[in-house]
Amino acid sequence: MIDDPAVVAVNEVNFEDEVLKSKVPVLIDVSTEWCGPCRVAAPVVVDLAKRHSGALKVVAIDGDASPNLTAQLGVRGFPTFLGVVDGRVVSRRAGFGGKAPLAALAEELVTTHSQGSTRAI
């Protein structure tokens, strides 16, 4: 799991408050400790959280510690990145394809929110 105050740790207990009720878009990183690509993605996730502070909330879910939440979100592999705007999943990316695609997802979430779109996938 990511151990940085810029990224909020989320589980079944605080998911609704931290994600579904968020006033800003949310980038969810669903990962595990044993996943190599998850460890590679972690510094990028932290960087995005710091870069978009105030405009985007970045949260991390430990897939092993929250299996019910992971299943509820339809996550089948790690890492998986979900974009949530106004309590609705609007984007989903499986795997870590590098910094650029993840940065593009973050920008898309911030732009989607600023335009008021809540198109769900």
N, CA, C and O atoms as a Tinker XYZ file with bonds, in Angstrom:
   484  protein
     1  N      0.834000   -1.187000    0.000000    73     2
     2  CA     0.000000    0.000000    0.000000    64     1     3
     3  C      0.874000    1.243000    0.000000    63     2     4     5
     4  O      2.024000    1.229000    0.439000    81     3
     5  N      0.297000    2.297000   -0.498000    73     3     6
     6  CA     0.995000    3.576000   -0.543000    64     5     7
     7  C      0.966000    4.200000    0.836000    63     6     8     9
     8  O     -0.095000    4.341000    1.445000    81     7
     9  N      2.135000    4.572000    1.323000    73     7    10
    10  CA     2.247000    5.190000    2.636000    64     9    11
    11  C      2.682000    6.644000    2.458000    63    10    12    13
    12  O      3.848000    6.985000    2.655000    81    11
    13  N      1.725000    7.492000    2.082000    73    11    14
    14  CA     1.986000    8.909000    1.891000    64    13    15
    15  C      0.709000    9.661000    2.238000    63    14    16    17
    16  O     -0.374000    9.260000    1.812000    81    15
    17  N      0.815000   10.745000    3.005000    73    15    18
    18  CA    -0.393000   11.473000    3.417000    64    17    19
    19  C     -1.176000   12.095000    2.257000    63    18    20    21
    20  O     -2.329000   12.484000    2.441000    81    19
    21  N     -0.581000   12.196000    1.082000    73    19    22
    22  CA    -1.289000   12.751000   -0.071000    64    21    23
    23  C     -2.325000   11.782000   -0.631000    63    22    24    25
    24  O     -3.234000   12.188000   -1.355000    81    23
    25  N     -2.183000   10.484000   -0.293000    73    23    26
    26  CA    -3.080000    9.442000   -0.796000    64    25    27
    27  C     -3.861000    8.873000    0.391000    63    26    28    29
    28  O     -3.274000    8.426000    1.376000    81    27
    29  N     -5.187000    8.897000    0.283000    73    27    30
    30  CA    -6.060000    8.447000    1.362000    64    29    31
    31  C     -6.266000    6.937000    1.266000    63    30    32    33
    32  O     -6.627000    6.424000    0.206000    81    31
    33  N     -6.038000    6.230000    2.362000    73    31    34
    34  CA    -6.306000    4.792000    2.416000    64    33    35
    35  C     -7.805000    4.584000    2.578000    63    34    36    37
    36  O     -8.426000    5.152000    3.476000    81    35
    37  N     -8.390000    3.754000    1.690000    73    35    38
    38  CA    -9.836000    3.539000    1.693000    64    37    39
    39  C    -10.126000    2.049000    1.838000    63    38    40    41
    40  O     -9.395000    1.204000    1.321000    81    39
    41  N    -11.205000    1.747000    2.550000    73    39    42
    42  CA   -11.672000    0.370000    2.722000    64    41    43
    43  C    -13.199000    0.375000    2.757000    63    42    44    45
    44  O    -13.828000    1.396000    2.478000    81    43
    45  N    -13.792000   -0.767000    3.102000    73    43    46
    46  CA   -15.246000   -0.863000    3.132000    64    45    47
    47  C    -15.876000    0.133000    4.099000    63    46    48    49
    48  O    -16.990000    0.601000    3.863000    81    47
    49  N    -15.181000    0.461000    5.182000    73    47    50
    50  CA   -15.729000    1.335000    6.216000    64    49    51
    51  C    -15.835000    2.791000    5.753000    63    50    52    53
    52  O    -16.842000    3.449000    6.010000    81    51
    53  N    -14.814000    3.288000    5.080000    73    51    54
    54  CA   -14.809000    4.721000    4.724000    64    53    55
    55  C    -15.015000    5.000000    3.239000    63    54    56    57
    56  O    -14.904000    6.150000    2.817000    81    55
    57  N    -15.312000    3.978000    2.436000    73    55    58
    58  CA   -15.460000    4.155000    0.994000    64    57    59
    59  C    -16.544000    5.173000    0.639000    63    58    60    61
    60  O    -16.325000    6.057000   -0.190000    81    59
    61  N    -17.691000    5.046000    1.257000    73    59    62
    62  CA   -18.794000    5.961000    0.924000    64    61    63
    63  C    -18.416000    7.409000    1.209000    63    62    64    65
    64  O    -18.615000    8.277000    0.359000    81    63
    65  N    -17.875000    7.681000    2.392000    73    63    66
    66  CA   -17.517000    9.055000    2.747000    64    65    67
    67  C    -16.372000    9.600000    1.905000    63    66    68    69
    68  O    -16.426000   10.741000    1.446000    81    67
    69  N    -15.345000    8.797000    1.702000    73    67    70
    70  CA   -14.148000    9.278000    0.999000    64    69    71
    71  C    -14.300000    9.326000   -0.519000    63    70    72    73
    72  O    -13.696000   10.175000   -1.175000    81    71
    73  N    -15.101000    8.423000   -1.080000    73    71    74
    74  CA   -15.205000    8.316000   -2.543000    64    73    75
    75  C    -16.570000    8.780000   -3.041000    63    74    76    77
    76  O    -16.661000    9.736000   -3.812000    81    75
    77  N    -17.610000    8.118000   -2.610000    73    75    78
    78  CA   -18.933000    8.396000   -3.176000    64    77    79
    79  C    -19.448000    9.790000   -2.828000    63    78    80    81
    80  O    -20.181000   10.386000   -3.617000    81    79
    81  N    -19.086000   10.313000   -1.676000    73    79    82
    82  CA   -19.554000   11.639000   -1.257000    64    81    83
    83  C    -18.531000   12.744000   -1.511000    63    82    84    85
    84  O    -18.730000   13.879000   -1.078000    81    83
    85  N    -17.452000   12.429000   -2.201000    73    83    86
    86  CA   -16.405000   13.417000   -2.451000    64    85    87
    87  C    -16.932000   14.558000   -3.312000    63    86    88    89
    88  O    -17.670000   14.336000   -4.272000    81    87
    89  N    -16.545000   15.777000   -2.960000    73    87    90
    90  CA   -16.932000   16.971000   -3.715000    64    89    91
    91  C    -16.058000   17.171000   -4.950000    63    90    92    93
    92  O    -16.407000   17.944000   -5.842000    81    91
    93  N    -14.935000   16.482000   -5.002000    73    91    94
    94  CA   -14.022000   16.563000   -6.144000    64    93    95
    95  C    -13.902000   15.170000   -6.758000    63    94    96    97
    96  O    -14.216000   14.181000   -6.096000    81    95
    97  N    -13.457000   15.077000   -8.000000    73    95    98
    98  CA   -13.279000   13.754000   -8.599000    64    97    99
    99  C    -12.266000   12.921000   -7.814000    63    98   100   101
   100  O    -11.398000   13.457000   -7.125000    81    99
   101  N    -12.395000   11.617000   -7.931000    73    99   102
   102  CA   -11.539000   10.694000   -7.178000    64   101   103
   103  C    -10.850000    9.738000   -8.142000    63   102   104   105
   104  O    -11.483000    9.150000   -9.018000    81   103
   105  N     -9.550000    9.596000   -7.963000    73   103   106
   106  CA    -8.774000    8.574000   -8.656000    64   105   107
   107  C     -8.514000    7.464000   -7.646000    63   106   108   109
   108  O     -7.869000    7.686000   -6.621000    81   107
   109  N     -9.017000    6.268000   -7.939000    73   107   110
   110  CA    -8.849000    5.122000   -7.047000    64   109   111
   111  C     -7.753000    4.223000   -7.607000    63   110   112   113
   112  O     -7.783000    3.840000   -8.776000    81   111
   113  N     -6.794000    3.896000   -6.760000    73   111   114
   114  CA    -5.737000    2.935000   -7.084000    64   113   115
   115  C     -6.030000    1.675000   -6.282000    63   114   116   117
   116  O     -5.906000    1.672000   -5.057000    81   115
   117  N     -6.417000    0.606000   -6.969000    73   115   118
   118  CA    -6.648000   -0.678000   -6.305000    64   117   119
   119  C     -5.419000   -1.534000   -6.569000    63   118   120   121
   120  O     -5.129000   -1.895000   -7.709000    81   119
   121  N     -4.704000   -1.851000   -5.498000    73   119   122
   122  CA    -3.445000   -2.577000   -5.661000    64   121   123
   123  C     -3.234000   -3.522000   -4.483000    63   122   124   125
   124  O     -4.058000   -3.602000   -3.572000    81   123
   125  N     -2.111000   -4.234000   -4.525000    73   123   126
   126  CA    -1.732000   -5.142000   -3.442000    64   125   127
   127  C     -0.235000   -4.984000   -3.173000    63   126   128   129
   128  O      0.509000   -4.448000   -3.994000    81   127
   129  N      0.180000   -5.460000   -2.011000    73   127   130
   130  CA     1.594000   -5.387000   -1.633000    64   129   131
   131  C      2.474000   -6.272000   -2.527000    63   130   132   133
   132  O      3.610000   -5.906000   -2.829000    81   131
   133  N      1.961000   -7.423000   -2.947000    73   131   134
   134  CA     2.767000   -8.404000   -3.676000    64   133   135
   135  C      2.860000   -8.118000   -5.165000    63   134   136   137
   136  O      3.585000   -8.811000   -5.878000    81   135
   137  N      2.150000   -7.123000   -5.645000    73   135   138
   138  CA     2.075000   -6.824000   -7.078000    64   137   139
   139  C      3.218000   -5.900000   -7.512000    63   138   140   141
   140  O      3.305000   -4.755000   -7.070000    81   139
   141  N      4.092000   -6.415000   -8.385000    73   139   142
   142  CA     5.226000   -5.613000   -8.876000    64   141   143
   143  C      4.809000   -4.340000   -9.591000    63   142   144   145
   144  O      5.315000   -3.270000   -9.256000    81   143
   145  N      3.902000   -4.412000  -10.569000    73   143   146
   146  CA     3.472000   -3.191000  -11.247000    64   145   147
   147  C      2.810000   -2.183000  -10.294000    63   146   148   149
   148  O      2.881000   -0.976000  -10.525000    81   147
   149  N      2.173000   -2.670000   -9.235000    73   147   150
   150  CA     1.573000   -1.771000   -8.247000    64   149   151
   151  C      2.661000   -0.955000   -7.545000    63   150   152   153
   152  O      2.501000    0.245000   -7.322000    81   151
   153  N      3.759000   -1.613000   -7.203000    73   151   154
   154  CA     4.872000   -0.917000   -6.550000    64   153   155
   155  C      5.508000    0.107000   -7.484000    63   154   156   157
   156  O      5.926000    1.178000   -7.044000    81   155
   157  N      5.581000   -0.221000   -8.768000    73   155   158
   158  CA     6.141000    0.710000   -9.751000    64   157   159
   159  C      5.216000    1.917000   -9.919000    63   158   160   161
   160  O      5.690000    3.040000  -10.088000    81   159
   161  N      3.909000    1.693000   -9.875000    73   159   162
   162  CA     2.930000    2.763000  -10.063000    64   161   163
   163  C      2.830000    3.688000   -8.846000    63   162   164   165
   164  O      2.455000    4.851000   -8.994000    81   163
   165  N      3.155000    3.201000   -7.665000    73   163   166
   166  CA     2.948000    3.957000   -6.426000    64   165   167
   167  C      3.544000    5.368000   -6.445000    63   166   168   169
   168  O      2.839000    6.307000   -6.074000    81   167
   169  N      4.799000    5.572000   -6.855000    73   167   170
   170  CA     5.324000    6.938000   -6.857000    64   169   171
   171  C      4.595000    7.857000   -7.841000    63   170   172   173
   172  O      4.486000    9.061000   -7.606000    81   171
   173  N      4.105000    7.295000   -8.928000    73   171   174
   174  CA     3.340000    8.082000   -9.905000    64   173   175
   175  C      2.012000    8.501000   -9.283000    63   174   176   177
   176  O      1.581000    9.643000   -9.449000    81   175
   177  N      1.369000    7.594000   -8.576000    73   175   178
   178  CA     0.105000    7.888000   -7.911000    64   177   179
   179  C      0.308000    9.010000   -6.880000    63   178   180   181
   180  O     -0.495000    9.940000   -6.804000    81   179
   181  N      1.369000    8.915000   -6.102000    73   179   182
   182  CA     1.665000    9.952000   -5.107000    64   181   183
   183  C      1.921000   11.295000   -5.796000    63   182   184   185
   184  O      1.422000   12.327000   -5.347000    81   183
   185  N      2.683000   11.284000   -6.867000    73   183   186
   186  CA     2.965000   12.509000   -7.611000    64   185   187
   187  C      1.677000   13.152000   -8.127000    63   186   188   189
   188  O      1.516000   14.369000   -8.035000    81   187
   189  N      0.765000   12.351000   -8.667000    73   187   190
   190  CA    -0.504000   12.878000   -9.166000    64   189   191
   191  C     -1.347000   13.455000   -8.033000    63   190   192   193
   192  O     -2.002000   14.484000   -8.202000    81   191
   193  N     -1.329000   12.793000   -6.880000    73   191   194
   194  CA    -2.074000   13.292000   -5.728000    64   193   195
   195  C     -1.563000   14.664000   -5.309000    63   194   196   197
   196  O     -2.351000   15.559000   -5.001000    81   195
   197  N     -0.259000   14.825000   -5.299000    73   195   198
   198  CA     0.327000   16.112000   -4.906000    64   197   199
   199  C      0.117000   17.173000   -5.978000    63   198   200   201
   200  O     -0.162000   18.330000   -5.660000    81   199
   201  N      0.248000   16.793000   -7.230000    73   199   202
   202  CA     0.114000   17.738000   -8.332000    64   201   203
   203  C     -1.309000   18.277000   -8.454000    63   202   204   205
   204  O     -1.509000   19.443000   -8.792000    81   203
   205  N     -2.296000   17.424000   -8.178000    73   203   206
   206  CA    -3.693000   17.814000   -8.344000    64   205   207
   207  C     -4.406000   18.046000   -7.011000    63   206   208   209
   208  O     -5.635000   17.999000   -6.943000    81   207
   209  N     -3.645000   18.292000   -5.971000    73   207   210
   210  CA    -4.211000   18.505000   -4.641000    64   209   211
   211  C     -5.287000   19.595000   -4.677000    63   210   212   213
   212  O     -5.065000   20.688000   -5.198000    81   211
   213  N     -6.443000   19.279000   -4.117000    73   211   214
   214  CA    -7.554000   20.217000   -4.094000    64   213   215
   215  C     -8.513000   20.048000   -5.257000    63   214   216   217
   216  O     -9.704000   20.326000   -5.117000    81   215
   217  N     -8.017000   19.597000   -6.405000    73   215   218
   218  CA    -8.860000   19.408000   -7.584000    64   217   219
   219  C     -9.197000   17.935000   -7.809000    63   218   220   221
   220  O    -10.151000   17.614000   -8.519000    81   219
   221  N     -8.412000   17.040000   -7.203000    73   219   222
   222  CA    -8.574000   15.603000   -7.385000    64   221   223
   223  C     -8.177000   14.912000   -6.086000    63   222   224   225
   224  O     -7.115000   15.184000   -5.527000    81   223
   225  N     -9.040000   14.015000   -5.611000    73   223   226
   226  CA    -8.691000   13.210000   -4.440000    64   225   227
   227  C     -8.156000   11.879000   -4.959000    63   226   228   229
   228  O     -8.774000   11.237000   -5.807000    81   227
   229  N     -7.007000   11.477000   -4.442000    73   227   230
   230  CA    -6.417000   10.199000   -4.828000    64   229   231
   231  C     -6.489000    9.274000   -3.619000    63   230   232   233
   232  O     -6.039000    9.612000   -2.524000    81   231
   233  N     -7.069000    8.095000   -3.848000    73   231   234
   234  CA    -7.230000    7.129000   -2.770000    64   233   235
   235  C     -6.644000    5.787000   -3.197000    63   234   236   237
   236  O     -6.522000    5.490000   -4.386000    81   235
   237  N     -6.288000    4.991000   -2.206000    73   235   238
   238  CA    -5.729000    3.659000   -2.468000    64   237   239
   239  C     -6.533000    2.615000   -1.704000    63   238   240   241
   240  O     -6.844000    2.784000   -0.525000    81   239
   241  N     -6.858000    1.544000   -2.399000    73   239   242
   242  CA    -7.549000    0.408000   -1.789000    64   241   243
   243  C     -6.620000   -0.795000   -1.867000    63   242   244   245
   244  O     -6.125000   -1.135000   -2.941000    81   243
   245  N     -6.384000   -1.435000   -0.728000    73   243   246
   246  CA    -5.600000   -2.663000   -0.689000    64   245   247
   247  C     -6.529000   -3.805000   -1.089000    63   246   248   249
   248  O     -7.438000   -4.170000   -0.343000    81   247
   249  N     -6.296000   -4.357000   -2.259000    73   247   250
   250  CA    -7.159000   -5.405000   -2.791000    64   249   251
   251  C     -7.230000   -6.636000   -1.911000    63   250   252   253
   252  O     -8.262000   -7.306000   -1.872000    81   251
   253  N     -6.149000   -6.950000   -1.200000    73   251   254
   254  CA    -6.147000   -8.113000   -0.310000    64   253   255
   255  C     -6.923000   -7.837000    0.974000    63   254   256   257
   256  O     -7.608000   -8.722000    1.488000    81   255
   257  N     -6.821000   -6.617000    1.493000    73   255   258
   258  CA    -7.476000   -6.268000    2.754000    64   257   259
   259  C     -8.957000   -5.944000    2.568000    63   258   260   261
   260  O     -9.724000   -5.998000    3.530000    81   259
   261  N     -9.368000   -5.610000    1.348000    73   259   262
   262  CA   -10.757000   -5.244000    1.078000    64   261   263
   263  C    -11.317000   -6.040000   -0.104000    63   262   264   265
   264  O    -11.689000   -5.455000   -1.121000    81   263
   265  N    -11.380000   -7.366000    0.024000    73   263   266
   266  CA   -11.822000   -8.181000   -1.116000    64   265   267
   267  C    -13.269000   -7.928000   -1.535000    63   266   268   269
   268  O    -13.584000   -7.999000   -2.723000    81   267
   269  N    -14.147000   -7.636000   -0.587000    73   267   270
   270  CA   -15.541000   -7.380000   -0.937000    64   269   271
   271  C    -15.672000   -6.087000   -1.739000    63   270   272   273
   272  O    -16.413000   -6.035000   -2.721000    81   271
   273  N    -14.962000   -5.059000   -1.326000    73   271   274
   274  CA   -14.988000   -3.784000   -2.038000    64   273   275
   275  C    -14.373000   -3.942000   -3.424000    63   274   276   277
   276  O    -14.887000   -3.407000   -4.406000    81   275
   277  N    -13.276000   -4.677000   -3.492000    73   275   278
   278  CA   -12.614000   -4.931000   -4.766000    64   277   279
   279  C    -13.573000   -5.648000   -5.728000    63   278   280   281
   280  O    -13.651000   -5.298000   -6.906000    81   279
   281  N    -14.289000   -6.636000   -5.228000    73   279   282
   282  CA   -15.254000   -7.356000   -6.059000    64   281   283
   283  C    -16.412000   -6.454000   -6.460000    63   282   284   285
   284  O    -16.856000   -6.479000   -7.608000    81   283
   285  N    -16.897000   -5.665000   -5.526000    73   283   286
   286  CA   -17.998000   -4.738000   -5.800000    64   285   287
   287  C    -17.628000   -3.767000   -6.928000    63   286   288   289
   288  O    -18.479000   -3.395000   -7.735000    81   287
   289  N    -16.371000   -3.363000   -6.978000    73   287   290
   290  CA   -15.893000   -2.443000   -8.007000    64   289   291
   291  C    -15.571000   -3.156000   -9.323000    63   290   292   293
   292  O    -15.241000   -2.506000  -10.315000    81   291
   293  N    -15.665000   -4.473000   -9.334000    73   291   294
   294  CA   -15.411000   -5.223000  -10.554000    64   293   295
   295  C    -13.945000   -5.347000  -10.914000    63   294   296   297
   296  O    -13.606000   -5.537000  -12.082000    81   295
   297  N    -13.084000   -5.245000   -9.936000    73   295   298
   298  CA   -11.640000   -5.338000  -10.168000    64   297   299
   299  C    -11.258000   -6.800000  -10.309000    63   298   300   301
   300  O    -11.571000   -7.623000   -9.449000    81   299
   301  N    -10.573000   -7.117000  -11.412000    73   299   302
   302  CA   -10.176000   -8.498000  -11.677000    64   301   303
   303  C     -8.660000   -8.683000  -11.682000    63   302   304   305
   304  O     -8.173000   -9.813000  -11.729000    81   303
   305  N     -7.920000   -7.592000  -11.635000    73   303   306
   306  CA    -6.472000   -7.670000  -11.641000    64   305   307
   307  C     -5.877000   -6.414000  -11.024000    63   306   308   309
   308  O     -6.565000   -5.412000  -10.831000    81   307
   309  N     -4.602000   -6.485000  -10.720000    73   307   310
   310  CA    -3.926000   -5.372000  -10.043000    64   309   311
   311  C     -2.755000   -4.876000  -10.866000    63   310   312   313
   312  O     -2.079000   -5.684000  -11.504000    81   311
   313  N     -2.492000   -3.598000  -10.878000    73   311   314
   314  CA    -3.347000   -2.545000  -10.338000    64   313   315
   315  C     -4.505000   -2.241000  -11.277000    63   314   316   317
   316  O     -4.437000   -2.492000  -12.480000    81   315
   317  N     -5.556000   -1.702000  -10.705000    73   315   318
   318  CA    -6.665000   -1.163000  -11.479000    64   317   319
   319  C     -6.906000    0.256000  -10.982000    63   318   320   321
   320  O     -6.892000    0.524000   -9.781000    81   319
   321  N     -7.125000    1.151000  -11.928000    73   319   322
   322  CA    -7.366000    2.552000  -11.611000    64   321   323
   323  C     -8.772000    2.920000  -12.051000    63   322   324   325
   324  O     -9.161000    2.671000  -13.192000    81   323
   325  N     -9.530000    3.515000  -11.141000    73   323   326
   326  CA   -10.899000    3.909000  -11.423000    64   325   327
   327  C    -11.028000    5.411000  -11.226000    63   326   328   329
   328  O    -10.447000    5.977000  -10.299000    81   327
   329  N    -11.778000    6.040000  -12.086000    73   327   330
   330  CA   -12.094000    7.452000  -11.936000    64   329   331
   331  C    -13.538000    7.590000  -11.516000    63   330   332   333
   332  O    -14.431000    7.012000  -12.137000    81   331
   333  N    -13.773000    8.356000  -10.460000    73   331   334
   334  CA   -15.121000    8.543000   -9.937000    64   333   335
   335  C    -15.428000   10.030000   -9.891000    63   334   336   337
   336  O    -14.656000   10.819000   -9.345000    81   335
   337  N    -16.566000   10.406000  -10.471000    73   335   338
   338  CA   -17.040000   11.787000  -10.435000    64   337   339
   339  C    -18.479000   11.759000   -9.940000    63   338   340   341
   340  O    -19.311000   11.019000  -10.466000    81   339
   341  N    -18.763000   12.559000   -8.937000    73   339   342
   342  CA   -20.110000   12.633000   -8.366000    64   341   343
   343  C    -20.644000   11.252000   -7.983000    63   342   344   345
   344  O    -21.819000   10.952000   -8.194000    81   343
   345  N    -19.777000   10.422000   -7.424000    73   343   346
   346  CA   -20.184000    9.108000   -6.942000    64   345   347
   347  C    -20.363000    8.053000   -8.005000    63   346   348   349
   348  O    -20.850000    6.961000   -7.711000    81   347
   349  N    -19.980000    8.350000   -9.248000    73   347   350
   350  CA   -20.151000    7.391000  -10.348000    64   349   351
   351  C    -18.808000    7.088000  -11.000000    63   350   352   353
   352  O    -17.996000    7.984000  -11.229000    81   351
   353  N    -18.590000    5.810000  -11.293000    73   351   354
   354  CA   -17.373000    5.418000  -12.005000    64   353   355
   355  C    -17.509000    5.898000  -13.445000    63   354   356   357
   356  O    -18.442000    5.521000  -14.154000    81   355
   357  N    -16.559000    6.742000  -13.869000    73   355   358
   358  CA   -16.599000    7.295000  -15.224000    64   357   359
   359  C    -15.453000    6.797000  -16.092000    63   358   360   361
   360  O    -15.465000    6.984000  -17.309000    81   359
   361  N    -14.457000    6.161000  -15.467000    73   359   362
   362  CA   -13.349000    5.601000  -16.246000    64   361   363
   363  C    -12.708000    4.466000  -15.473000    63   362   364   365
   364  O    -12.785000    4.399000  -14.246000    81   363
   365  N    -12.068000    3.567000  -16.227000    73   363   366
   366  CA   -11.441000    2.380000  -15.642000    64   365   367
   367  C    -10.229000    2.025000  -16.485000    63   366   368   369
   368  O    -10.315000    1.959000  -17.711000    81   367
   369  N     -9.098000    1.796000  -15.824000    73   367   370
   370  CA    -7.887000    1.363000  -16.513000    64   369   371
   371  C     -7.289000    0.201000  -15.739000    63   370   372   373
   372  O     -7.000000    0.328000  -14.550000    81   371
   373  N     -7.103000   -0.924000  -16.404000    73   371   374
   374  CA    -6.473000   -2.088000  -15.778000    64   373   375
   375  C     -5.007000   -2.094000  -16.152000    63   374   376   377
   376  O     -4.653000   -1.857000  -17.307000    81   375
   377  N     -4.158000   -2.362000  -15.183000    73   375   378
   378  CA    -2.718000   -2.415000  -15.418000    64   377   379
   379  C     -2.078000   -1.042000  -15.359000    63   378   380   381
   380  O     -2.749000   -0.012000  -15.424000    81   379
   381  N     -0.758000   -1.060000  -15.235000    73   379   382
   382  CA     0.001000    0.191000  -15.211000    64   381   383
   383  C      0.784000    0.286000  -16.501000    63   382   384   385
   384  O      1.736000   -0.462000  -16.724000    81   383
   385  N      0.378000    1.207000  -17.341000    73   383   386
   386  CA     1.019000    1.388000  -18.635000    64   385   387
   387  C      2.020000    2.517000  -18.665000    63   386   388   389
   388  O      2.428000    2.957000  -19.740000    81   387
   389  N      2.424000    2.997000  -17.497000    73   387   390
   390  CA     3.375000    4.090000  -17.432000    64   389   391
   391  C      2.736000    5.365000  -16.911000    63   390   392   393
   392  O      1.526000    5.434000  -16.695000    81   391
   393  N      3.570000    6.365000  -16.718000    73   391   394
   394  CA     3.129000    7.624000  -16.127000    64   393   395
   395  C      2.146000    8.382000  -17.022000    63   394   396   397
   396  O      1.158000    8.923000  -16.525000    81   395
   397  N      2.398000    8.428000  -18.318000    73   395   398
   398  CA     1.578000    9.247000  -19.224000    64   397   399
   399  C      0.099000    8.840000  -19.223000    63   398   400   401
   400  O     -0.755000    9.718000  -19.095000    81   399
   401  N     -0.242000    7.559000  -19.358000    73   399   402
   402  CA    -1.664000    7.206000  -19.348000    64   401   403
   403  C     -2.354000    7.517000  -18.020000    63   402   404   405
   404  O     -3.519000    7.916000  -18.001000    81   403
   405  N     -1.634000    7.335000  -16.912000    73   403   406
   406  CA    -2.226000    7.619000  -15.609000    64   405   407
   407  C     -2.400000    9.124000  -15.418000    63   406   408   409
   408  O     -3.402000    9.569000  -14.859000    81   407
   409  N     -1.432000    9.901000  -15.878000    73   407   410
   410  CA    -1.546000   11.361000  -15.815000    64   409   411
   411  C     -2.711000   11.837000  -16.683000    63   410   412   413
   412  O     -3.434000   12.759000  -16.304000    81   411
   413  N     -2.892000   11.210000  -17.844000    73   411   414
   414  CA    -4.008000   11.563000  -18.722000    64   413   415
   415  C     -5.343000   11.254000  -18.048000    63   414   416   417
   416  O     -6.296000   12.022000  -18.182000    81   415
   417  N     -5.419000   10.150000  -17.333000    73   415   418
   418  CA    -6.638000    9.803000  -16.609000    64   417   419
   419  C     -6.940000   10.864000  -15.553000    63   418   420   421
   420  O     -8.084000   11.298000  -15.417000    81   419
   421  N     -5.926000   11.277000  -14.812000    73   419   422
   422  CA    -6.118000   12.313000  -13.792000    64   421   423
   423  C     -6.619000   13.612000  -14.427000    63   422   424   425
   424  O     -7.548000   14.237000  -13.916000    81   423
   425  N     -6.006000   14.012000  -15.534000    73   423   426
   426  CA    -6.433000   15.230000  -16.236000    64   425   427
   427  C     -7.871000   15.096000  -16.718000    63   426   428   429
   428  O     -8.656000   16.039000  -16.619000    81   427
   429  N     -8.212000   13.927000  -17.239000    73   427   430
   430  CA    -9.573000   13.676000  -17.719000    64   429   431
   431  C    -10.585000   13.828000  -16.581000    63   430   432   433
   432  O    -11.660000   14.394000  -16.773000    81   431
   433  N    -10.239000   13.324000  -15.406000    73   431   434
   434  CA   -11.142000   13.430000  -14.266000    64   433   435
   435  C    -11.345000   14.876000  -13.838000    63   434   436   437
   436  O    -12.469000   15.303000  -13.577000    81   435
   437  N    -10.261000   15.618000  -13.768000    73   435   438
   438  CA   -10.360000   17.028000  -13.378000    64   437   439
   439  C    -11.167000   17.804000  -14.413000    63   438   440   441
   440  O    -12.007000   18.627000  -14.050000    81   439
   441  N    -10.923000   17.552000  -15.692000    73   439   442
   442  CA   -11.646000   18.229000  -16.770000    64   441   443
   443  C    -13.115000   17.836000  -16.769000    63   442   444   445
   444  O    -13.984000   18.695000  -16.915000    81   443
   445  N    -13.405000   16.544000  -16.605000    73   443   446
   446  CA   -14.791000   16.066000  -16.576000    64   445   447
   447  C    -15.558000   16.747000  -15.461000    63   446   448   449
   448  O    -16.698000   17.170000  -15.654000    81   447
   449  N    -14.935000   16.853000  -14.292000    73   447   450
   450  CA   -15.609000   17.464000  -13.151000    64   449   451
   451  C    -15.854000   18.945000  -13.402000    63   450   452   453
   452  O    -16.927000   19.458000  -13.086000    81   451
   453  N    -14.872000   19.631000  -13.964000    73   451   454
   454  CA   -15.020000   21.065000  -14.177000    64   453   455
   455  C    -16.079000   21.373000  -15.227000    63   454   456   457
   456  O    -16.642000   22.468000  -15.244000    81   455
   457  N    -16.356000   20.398000  -16.114000    73   455   458
   458  CA   -17.378000   20.594000  -17.140000    64   457   459
   459  C    -18.742000   20.089000  -16.672000    63   458   460   461
   460  O    -19.744000   20.267000  -17.365000    81   459
   461  N    -18.779000   19.463000  -15.501000    73   459   462
   462  CA   -20.040000   19.012000  -14.937000    64   461   463
   463  C    -20.591000   17.733000  -15.544000    63   462   464   465
   464  O    -21.770000   17.434000  -15.359000    81   463
   465  N    -19.788000   16.980000  -16.253000    73   463   466
   466  CA   -20.254000   15.733000  -16.863000    64   465   467
   467  C    -20.206000   14.605000  -15.854000    63   466   468   469
   468  O    -19.257000   14.501000  -15.078000    81   467
   469  N    -21.225000   13.759000  -15.861000    73   467   470
   470  CA   -21.222000   12.585000  -14.990000    64   469   471
   471  C    -21.533000   11.331000  -15.802000    63   470   472   473
   472  O    -22.197000   10.421000  -15.306000    81   471
   473  N    -21.068000   11.279000  -17.019000    73   471   474
   474  CA   -21.268000   10.112000  -17.883000    64   473   475
   475  C    -20.625000    8.888000  -17.248000    63   474   476   477
   476  O    -19.416000    8.870000  -17.015000    81   475
   477  N    -21.400000    7.898000  -16.976000    73   475   478
   478  CA   -20.888000    6.678000  -16.358000    64   477   479
   479  C    -20.494000    5.679000  -17.442000    63   478   480   481
   480  O    -21.030000    5.700000  -18.550000    81   479
   481  N    -19.540000    4.799000  -17.099000    73   479   482
   482  CA   -19.144000    3.749000  -18.039000    64   481   483
   483  C    -19.810000    2.450000  -17.646000    63   482   484
   484  O    -19.613000    1.430000  -18.306000    81   483
